[in-house]
Amino acid sequence: MMKSVLITTTIAVVLMGCGRSDECDVVPSADDCPKNGRKAELCSVKRAAVTDDQIAVVGGLNQFSAEVHAALPVDHNSVTSPYTVAMVLSMAAAGAGGETRDQLLEGMHNPLEPAAYHRALGSLSSDLLSNPHCGFELRGGNAVYGKKGLKWKEDYLSTLSGDYGKLPQEADFSERKPEKEINEWVAAQTNDMIPDLLEPGILSAATQLVLVNAVYFRGEWLDPFPPGRTDRQTFHTPTGPVLPETMHLKSGFDFAVFSNASVLELPYKGDIVMDVFLPHEPDGLAALEADVVDRGFGVYLDELRNEGLKLQLPKWQSRAHPDLIPHLKNLGIVEPFGGADFSNIAAGFGGNITSLSHEAMIVVAEEGTEAAAAAAGEYADTGGYTEFVVDHPFLYVIRDTESGLILFIGRVTNPRVKG
């Protein structure tokens, strides 16, 4: 009977607007809630300065995000969090040896020594998820379930507890109880948006270890879209035009036009933004994503400058549960899934990663009051406005502006399709 290591990740994202200060129920306190919706007046919550090692890890993980995303079928909506995938793979790497460890860390483009990498990633994640935030909710964590009787190695336990904030819980995987407990933990972390991450029967007596990471984000637009202006506009999908609900807003945004695409930054209250990458050609998304893989996100994001825009953006909702193992193998992470060396987890530990369950969901809407949105949505510049019409397939990322870390990445090819 083949022994197995189960890797699970999950995300849930809700993007919405908040019109009045008394509606901001996700901020640390009423005193911290923005009074007029401007980013300069958000709150007094301070975060630790980003270290050089964290910056190096972020650069590698953002490249990993681009590669994982680009490997998914380009003709379908998608949403993933390669960050959560990296978290569970990193916890596995902490117990790996030889080529298995090297492939995991190199596949995530890690430039540091293993111990420094785990410290940097763990501290960055803790800063993001453990501290209070203003204007948005970002929470989550790790969970580790180990088969009863495993003789854990002290170095592995030290890394799990010191860098990833979690010690293993014992579980009898021959029963259904651990499967139910894991799904309940994920549901609690994601506000019940992802209630059944693990499929029935995925755990068995052969399962030795389950590593889980979950992230939940609920954000409020800095400038909410007025619901009263939402209508239906044409969106050109690969199979023909559709008429999705479409939001409209006139405001100042960070924006840039390149030879192949236009890029827009949509800020939330706090340190999180969404970047929308719209290729100039309706069928240009695959080429744009390939360019991001080759040259990185920075060549686009570093050029953004504030400009007055008339924005037209469809509402969308996506859920995805992709099988990432074939794509990770194509990125050179092969041995962890066959012939793996996880001997640094526990004495006599053997087995491969046999499953990587990743589920993600995102909801993007305007929400909020029209009056407050109008007040927050006006651009002070007396000059003209450039029209930015998002009416064909596009790429988007949600990232932390303090560290630059991409938390979520996806594409919209048809906003009328929720899958």
Protein Blocks (a to p, Z undefined) as FASTA:
>chain_A
ZZdddddddddddddddfbfklmmmbfbfklpcfklpaklmbmcdcddddfklmmmmmmm
mmmmmmmmmmpcfkbccdddfklmmmmmmmmmmmgghjllmmmmmmnopabdfklmmmmm
mmmmmmmmmpccehiacdddddddddehiacdfklmmmmmmmnopacddddfkbmklmmm
mmmmmmmmnoomamblbaghkacfklmbdcddddddddddfbacdfklgccdddddfkbc
cddddddddddddddddfkbccdddddehjbdcdddddfblklmmmmmmmmmmnojklmm
mmgccdddddddddddddddddfklmmmmnopaklngopafklmpghiacddfbdcdddd
ddddfepcfklmmmmmpcfbfbdcdddddfbdcddddddfknopafbdcddfblkbmZZ
